[in-house]
Amino acid sequence: MENKTLLTETELFVRSIMNGDSSGHDWWHIHRVRTLAMVIARTEGADLFLVELAALLHDIDDWKLNGNKDERNKVSDWLTKCGAGQQLTGKICGIIDGVSFKGAGVDTSTSDLECKVLQDADRLDAMGAIGIARTFAYGGSRGRGIYDPAIQPVMHTDFENYKKSTAPTINHFYEKLLLLKDQMQTKTGSAYASQRHEFMLLYLDRFYAEWNGLYS
């Protein structure tokens, strides 16, 4: 299958899986990540085909959408079905494996340029105005409260404990979102992250002020 055809068929496949999701991991998340990833890839000199294909597929095996099971089947099964070959399938699965945030104390840095690009793009979509919206959408989809001053953020040192967290959504800002700016792996991603980071800080200031009755 030619690269262009594979991308087109993959987009249709991913849309069929992601449409209807209300946890912040819907098709439009994939679309935004792909758009960001392609901008970063062009600037950083990454392989555009690999980045785009991995961006399209990066969430379909995500543990958050698969009952907390960290399974890696849909990506490889789809690429095998499309006749992608073992080398390309292995490359795409390798890129995707390195994308996810796994806890504040877990090192997810990589030397793979395409993985760096996709990781930055995915994390940028977890920041700023859209990142805030997605965070509360995900928390609500999992029955999490908005905020509880008695429950302090936890800097998880391993992936298993990070996955098991049921803390209020505000805690997620400190356990992940506010850490992302300093974890960007490309110059382009870092430049994009700064403004989104500042917006989240402004949001939290306003949130706490309203929580404490300082605004009518």
Residue pairs with C-beta under 8 A, 6 or more apart in sequence:
1 9
1 82
1 83
1 84
3 49
6 53
6 82
6 84
7 49
7 52
7 53
7 56
9 82
10 53
10 56
10 57
10 78
10 82
11 56
13 78
14 27
14 30
14 56
14 57
14 60
15 27
17 60
17 74
18 25
18 26
18 27
18 29
18 30
18 59
18 60
19 26
19 27
20 26
21 27
21 65
22 137
22 141
23 64
23 65
23 137
23 138
23 141
23 142
24 133
24 134
24 135
24 137
24 138
24 141
25 59
25 62
25 64
25 65
25 134
25 138
29 59
29 125
29 134
30 55
30 56
30 58
30 59
32 125
32 130
33 55
33 58
33 118
33 121
33 122
33 125
34 52
34 55
34 56
34 121
36 120
36 121
36 124
36 125
36 192
37 51
37 52
37 55
37 117
37 118
37 120
37 121
37 122
38 48
38 51
38 52
38 55
39 188
40 46
40 117
40 120
40 121
40 186
40 188
40 189
40 192
41 47
41 48
41 51
41 52
41 114
41 117
42 48
43 186
43 187
43 188
44 113
44 116
44 117
44 186
44 187
44 188
45 113
46 113
46 114
46 116
46 117
47 113
47 114
50 91
50 92
50 95
50 114
51 95
51 114
51 117
51 118
53 92
54 92
54 95
54 96
54 99
54 114
54 115
54 118
55 118
55 121
57 74
57 75
57 78
57 79
57 92
57 96
58 95
58 96
58 99
58 118
58 122
59 65
60 74
60 75
60 78
61 71
61 72
61 73
61 74
61 75
61 96
62 100
63 69
63 70
63 71
63 100
63 163
64 138
68 163
70 163
72 93
72 96
72 97
75 89
75 92
75 93
75 96
76 89
76 93
79 88
79 89
79 92
80 89
84 92
94 112
94 115
95 112
95 114
95 115
95 118
96 118
98 108
98 110
98 112
98 115
98 119
99 115
99 118
99 119
99 122
100 108
100 122
101 108
101 123
101 126
101 176
101 180
102 108
102 158
102 159
102 162
103 155
103 156
103 157
103 158
103 159
103 161
103 162
104 155
104 156
104 157
104 162
104 175
104 176
104 179
105 155
105 156
105 157
105 158
106 156
106 157
106 158
106 159
106 162
108 119
108 183
109 183
109 185
110 116
110 119
110 185
116 185
116 186
116 189
117 186
117 189
119 185
120 184
120 185
120 186
120 188
120 189
120 190
120 192
120 193
121 189
123 180
123 183
123 184
123 189
123 193
124 131
124 180
124 189
124 192
124 193
124 196
125 131
125 134
126 134
126 135
126 176
126 177
126 180
127 177
127 180
127 181
127 193
127 196
127 197
127 199
127 200
128 195
128 196
128 197
128 199
128 200
129 196
129 199
131 177
131 196
131 200
132 200
132 203
135 169
135 172
135 173
135 177
136 146
136 169
138 169
139 145
139 146
139 168
139 169
139 172
140 169
142 166
144 166
144 167
144 168
144 169
145 168
145 169
146 168
146 169
146 170
147 168
147 169
147 170
147 207
147 211
148 168
151 167
151 168
151 171
152 171
153 167
153 171
153 174
153 175
154 161
154 165
154 167
154 171
154 175
155 175
156 162
156 165
156 175
162 175
165 171
165 175
167 175
170 204
170 207
173 200
173 204
177 200
178 197
178 200
178 201
180 193
180 197
181 190
181 193
181 194
181 196
181 197
184 190
184 192
184 193
206 215
209 215
